[in-house]
Amino acid sequence: MKAVTINAYGETPQLTEQPEPKVGPDTVLIRTRTAGVNPVDWKVAAGYLDPLLYVHFPLIPGWDVAGVVEGVGPAVTEFAPGDEVIGYNRQDHVQNGTFAELVPAPVRTLARKPASLSWSQAGGLPLAGLTAYQSLRAAGAGEGDTVLVHAAAGGVGSLAVQIAVARGARVIGTASERNHDFLRSRGAEPVTYGDGLVERVRALAPDGVDAALDFVGGEAVAQSLELAKSPSSVVSVTDHEIAAKGGRYVFVRPDAADLTALAELADAGRLTIDVSNELPVSQAAEAFRLSQEGHTRGKIVLTVS
């Protein structure tokens, strides 16, 4: 099968021929249609997550997948060949990722593909959608709350905006001015990030915000703690030390029930995925470059088949 591989940390990813993967007892074999690209993918390939994860070479990057079930292990009853699925295929070791024609994924990482989403949108949903969903849950954000979302026009932030709006929350989202109309279209009240952000948010929410989600790092945690009514409602996916400041750290985890909930939101018309770049899998290196720049709005997706 064709797959994107690297043989050592820091190498440029290349499209190569690899053996077809085995199908374990609790595993679903997926013929990949699309694979979402996330910052964690190039960080793994660069070696930045080596202290956390066992990485084996040759490494096939990628954790997001959307495709069609090719086969199932003997213990799998949830899916059958021909089913269309999405998955956040993260395991505690990294080798057989999703930038490949065939992907082995534990059944616990999968849900049925939302019928309303295109393949490119479906491939961009799992990791970003789960990050947004689990961050909102950690913050305890719900109906009637005012939620501040940092980097609200990004792949994770734009989904957090929509999920919070679907839950009946008021959302204030930070973004550059060129993305303000986009945020309004997703139901958020935009504010420009940078110096003076706290004052601009206070102008919209004089009593502060009920929850704040940091998807960008930098000054966002300090700004959120200043604006939030309680530090326990400040959630960060970037600051490992936020718990010492009273907030909550979220490292997204695979969860079939959460992924199914996201799919149901999409099919109900409450959640859409904005794809900024769709590239063939042979251009994985270019996809990494675009992700590293950090200026894309929405998701980067690789088309595999």
Wavefront OBJ file of the C-alpha trace (Angstrom):
o trace
v 0.000 0.000 0.000
v 1.007 3.637 -0.426
v 1.729 5.566 2.758
v 3.510 8.717 3.875
v 6.547 7.757 5.964
v 9.570 9.152 7.741
v 12.510 7.034 8.896
v 13.901 9.383 11.557
v 12.860 12.489 13.446
v 13.127 15.629 11.339
v 12.994 13.900 7.941
v 10.800 15.242 5.155
v 7.746 12.966 4.799
v 7.709 10.932 1.589
v 5.116 8.771 -0.154
v 6.392 5.162 -0.108
v 5.240 1.569 -0.512
v 4.588 -0.221 2.791
v 3.269 -3.675 3.800
v -0.460 -3.914 4.439
v -1.225 -3.695 8.165
v -2.485 -6.561 10.326
v -6.000 -6.521 11.766
v -6.015 -7.248 15.507
v -8.960 -8.640 17.482
v -10.404 -5.220 18.430
v -9.267 -3.457 15.263
v -11.055 -2.086 12.228
v -9.169 -1.871 8.950
v -10.119 1.321 7.093
v -9.542 2.202 3.452
v -8.745 5.874 3.884
v -10.545 8.525 1.872
v -9.205 11.569 3.725
v -6.950 12.308 6.702
v -6.972 15.519 8.688
v -3.676 17.278 9.384
v -3.097 18.665 12.875
v -0.153 20.457 14.517
v 0.501 17.359 16.621
v 1.324 15.413 13.439
v 4.392 17.448 12.534
v 5.338 17.753 16.201
v 5.428 13.958 16.488
v 7.439 13.725 13.261
v 9.910 16.310 14.582
v 10.419 14.397 17.837
v 8.767 16.929 20.148
v 6.499 14.291 21.724
v 9.233 11.688 22.178
v 9.134 12.061 26.006
v 5.428 11.104 25.968
v 5.008 8.531 23.214
v 6.759 5.421 21.951
v 7.465 6.192 18.293
v 8.515 3.407 15.906
v 10.099 3.840 12.484
v 9.282 3.854 9.674
v 6.602 6.186 11.024
v 3.328 6.827 9.208
v 2.025 10.135 10.655
v -1.588 11.118 11.193
v -4.338 10.565 13.788
v -7.477 11.747 11.916
v -9.145 9.412 9.423
v -12.315 9.180 7.363
v -12.902 6.173 5.169
v -14.659 2.896 4.460
v -14.334 -0.254 6.556
v -12.298 -2.855 4.664
v -12.305 -5.535 7.362
v -12.788 -6.099 11.086
v -11.099 -8.132 13.791
v -12.874 -11.149 15.300
v -14.004 -9.241 18.427
v -15.542 -6.320 16.510
v -19.342 -6.265 16.286
v -19.908 -2.498 15.955
v -18.867 -2.188 12.298
v -18.865 -4.254 9.128
v -17.120 -3.996 5.747
v -18.584 -1.166 3.708
v -19.457 1.061 6.678
v -18.337 4.691 6.403
v -16.457 5.785 9.532
v -14.435 8.577 11.103
v -11.812 8.175 13.769
v -9.257 9.773 16.056
v -6.766 6.940 15.782
v -4.436 7.812 18.649
v -2.738 5.013 20.527
v -0.057 4.954 23.213
v 2.551 4.072 20.606
v 2.887 5.675 17.192
v 3.695 3.943 13.924
v 0.706 3.028 11.744
v -0.900 6.450 11.309
v -3.615 7.647 8.973
v -1.619 9.097 6.049
v -1.968 5.722 4.320
v -4.296 3.835 2.012
v -5.106 1.294 4.741
v -5.342 2.197 8.430
v -5.777 -0.183 11.393
v -7.792 1.577 14.107
v -9.071 0.287 17.482
v -12.853 0.197 17.534
v -12.843 2.503 20.591
v -11.520 5.345 18.398
v -14.262 5.236 15.751
v -17.773 6.452 14.978
v -19.979 6.415 11.918
v -19.318 9.175 9.396
v -21.887 11.990 9.449
v -23.930 11.661 6.256
v -24.150 15.443 5.914
v -20.379 15.977 5.693
v -18.189 15.582 2.639
v -15.190 13.278 2.897
v -12.844 16.250 3.273
v -14.959 17.716 6.081
v -15.259 14.327 7.792
v -11.491 13.841 7.715
v -11.001 17.154 9.496
v -13.509 16.546 12.283
v -12.182 13.979 14.799
v -9.196 15.467 16.666
v -10.274 19.104 16.422
v -13.895 18.296 17.195
v -13.035 16.143 20.191
v -10.623 18.779 21.513
v -13.341 21.422 21.335
v -16.010 19.133 22.786
v -13.910 17.885 25.693
v -12.604 21.386 26.474
v -16.140 22.762 26.722
v -17.094 19.887 29.002
v -14.054 20.488 31.235
v -15.020 24.161 31.489
v -18.585 23.255 32.413
v -19.906 25.578 29.710
v -23.570 25.328 28.802
v -26.821 27.132 28.168
v -26.849 30.789 29.156
v -23.112 30.990 29.762
v -20.765 33.492 28.161
v -17.779 31.627 26.720
v -14.521 33.192 25.548
v -12.790 31.180 22.798
v -9.195 32.072 21.908
v -8.128 31.423 18.284
v -11.788 31.085 17.441
v -11.252 30.991 13.665
v -8.816 28.066 13.811
v -9.530 24.394 13.300
v -10.372 23.719 16.953
v -11.688 27.151 17.862
v -14.242 27.330 15.049
v -15.698 24.003 16.181
v -15.755 25.087 19.832
v -17.711 28.189 18.783
v -20.331 26.105 17.012
v -20.644 23.503 19.765
v -21.022 26.204 22.426
v -23.652 28.027 20.345
v -25.499 24.723 19.851
v -25.567 24.367 23.648
v -27.171 27.789 24.024
v -24.093 29.730 25.109
v -23.064 33.220 24.118
v -19.639 33.109 22.499
v -16.956 35.788 22.280
v -14.166 34.728 19.937
v -10.689 36.169 19.411
v -9.334 36.401 15.866
v -7.635 38.763 13.443
v -9.949 41.335 11.885
v -9.975 39.512 8.542
v -11.763 36.616 10.276
v -14.418 38.632 12.101
v -17.135 38.139 9.503
v -16.381 34.423 9.495
v -16.853 34.280 13.278
v -20.134 36.151 13.035
v -21.319 33.584 10.497
v -20.591 30.872 13.064
v -22.518 32.665 15.820
v -19.698 34.349 17.747
v -19.058 37.971 18.689
v -15.524 38.680 17.414
v -12.780 40.606 19.181
v -9.271 41.306 17.894
v -6.507 39.541 19.798
v -3.390 41.301 21.058
v -2.814 44.256 23.363
v -6.018 45.524 24.909
v -7.879 42.220 24.545
v -9.028 42.173 28.178
v -10.555 45.632 27.831
v -12.262 44.719 24.545
v -13.817 41.615 26.093
v -14.876 43.592 29.165
v -16.686 46.021 26.882
v -18.820 43.107 25.687
v -19.045 41.273 29.032
v -18.586 43.750 31.898
v -19.087 41.057 34.550
v -16.547 38.723 32.974
v -17.032 35.369 31.254
v -18.344 32.080 32.611
v -15.747 29.990 30.765
v -12.629 30.556 28.686
v -10.907 28.178 26.274
v -7.253 28.625 25.300
v -6.375 27.071 21.929
v -3.414 29.331 21.158
v -1.102 29.720 24.162
v 0.955 32.835 24.882
v -0.945 35.433 26.872
v -4.306 33.665 26.483
v -4.190 31.886 29.854
v -3.343 35.033 31.827
v -6.021 36.985 29.944
v -8.557 34.225 30.576
v -7.816 34.068 34.295
v -8.323 37.812 34.491
v -11.658 37.629 32.679
v -13.173 34.419 34.040
v -15.479 34.474 37.039
v -13.737 31.363 38.368
v -10.277 29.985 37.471
v -11.752 26.467 37.391
v -13.655 27.403 34.235
v -10.452 28.292 32.342
v -9.297 25.437 30.104
v -6.079 25.257 28.113
v -4.804 22.714 25.610
v -1.395 24.434 25.516
v -0.414 25.180 29.135
v 0.581 22.076 31.118
v 0.923 24.172 34.276
v -2.568 25.667 34.275
v -3.780 23.391 37.075
v -1.385 25.174 39.441
v -3.208 28.381 38.542
v -6.617 26.889 39.286
v -7.567 26.024 35.711
v -7.832 22.772 33.767
v -5.538 21.191 31.185
v -7.034 19.066 28.416
v -5.118 16.566 26.289
v -7.730 15.237 23.890
v -8.458 11.526 24.090
v -10.219 9.115 21.720
v -13.840 8.617 22.734
v -16.371 6.883 20.498
v -19.365 8.360 22.352
v -18.036 11.921 22.060
v -17.263 11.375 18.379
v -20.787 10.081 17.817
v -22.198 13.171 19.556
v -20.194 15.382 17.183
v -21.480 13.421 14.194
v -25.046 13.889 15.424
v -24.493 17.643 15.761
v -23.216 17.738 12.182
v -26.175 15.783 10.836
v -28.533 18.079 12.769
v -27.065 21.063 10.908
v -25.454 22.525 14.035
v -21.816 21.813 13.162
v -19.823 22.204 9.982
v -16.122 21.823 9.261
v -14.359 24.559 7.324
v -11.597 23.109 5.145
v -8.964 25.700 4.289
v -6.641 23.430 2.264
v -7.224 20.055 0.632
v -4.066 18.455 -0.751
v -3.196 15.031 -2.185
v -1.443 12.751 0.279
v 1.729 13.028 -1.794
v 1.951 16.653 -0.598
v 2.086 15.837 3.119
v 5.269 17.894 3.483
v 3.443 20.959 2.142
v 0.555 20.274 4.525
v 3.024 20.218 7.424
v 4.483 23.532 6.255
v 1.041 25.160 6.121
v 0.201 23.837 9.579
v 3.487 25.121 11.018
v 2.752 28.618 9.713
v -0.378 28.653 11.872
v -2.344 31.087 9.723
v -4.923 28.759 8.174
v -8.613 29.219 8.882
v -10.259 25.884 9.449
v -8.721 22.516 8.642
v -5.985 21.117 6.414
v -6.940 17.763 4.891
v -5.084 15.185 2.797
v -6.968 13.248 0.112
v -5.795 9.645 0.067
v -8.250 7.885 -2.281
l 1 2 3 4 5 6 7 8 9 10 11 12 13 14 15 16 17 18 19 20 21 22 23 24 25 26 27 28 29 30 31 32 33 34 35 36 37 38 39 40 41 42 43 44 45 46 47 48 49 50 51 52 53 54 55 56 57 58 59 60 61 62 63 64 65 66 67 68 69 70 71 72 73 74 75 76 77 78 79 80 81 82 83 84 85 86 87 88 89 90 91 92 93 94 95 96 97 98 99 100 101 102 103 104 105 106 107 108 109 110 111 112 113 114 115 116 117 118 119 120 121 122 123 124 125 126 127 128 129 130 131 132 133 134 135 136 137 138 139 140 141 142 143 144 145 146 147 148 149 150 151 152 153 154 155 156 157 158 159 160 161 162 163 164 165 166 167 168 169 170 171 172 173 174 175 176 177 178 179 180 181 182 183 184 185 186 187 188 189 190 191 192 193 194 195 196 197 198 199 200 201 202 203 204 205 206 207 208 209 210 211 212 213 214 215 216 217 218 219 220 221 222 223 224 225 226 227 228 229 230 231 232 233 234 235 236 237 238 239 240 241 242 243 244 245 246 247 248 249 250 251 252 253 254 255 256 257 258 259 260 261 262 263 264 265 266 267 268 269 270 271 272 273 274 275 276 277 278 279 280 281 282 283 284 285 286 287 288 289 290 291 292 293 294 295 296 297 298 299 300 301 302 303 304 305
